[in-house]
Amino acid sequence: MQADWTKTSLALPPEGTPVEFLLDERDCPMRGVYAIGRFESRWNNYAPTSVHRWREVATGSAPSRALASPGMNMPLHTRRNPDARGGFLGLAIGAA
C-alpha cells in the first residue's frame, strides 16, 4: 500500500528517503530519492520549490544509480556545482 501524498509546502521527507514526487503542473509522478535538500530522479534533481507533493515508496522502488556491471568505474551521480567556474557539473567517480 502506498503512503498518502504530502504537500511539499507542509513537510519534506527525511534525508535519503525513496519517494515518488509530482512536479508543479504535472500529473505523472517521478520516482527518486530525497537527498541533500533536493528531489533526485534518475536523470535530474529538483528543488523542493518545484515539487508540489511527494510520498514515500518502499525501499528498492527508487531508480538504481548503478547500471553497469559490478567492478566497473562509472559516474555514480552528477550534481551541478554552483561554485565551479560556469557552474559545470562535477562527477563522482567510483566502483558501481
Summary of the structure (lengths in Angstrom):
residues: 96
radius of gyration: 14.5
end to end distance: 30.9
largest distance: 45.8
contacts: 220
relative contact order: 0.20
helix: 6%
strand: 43%
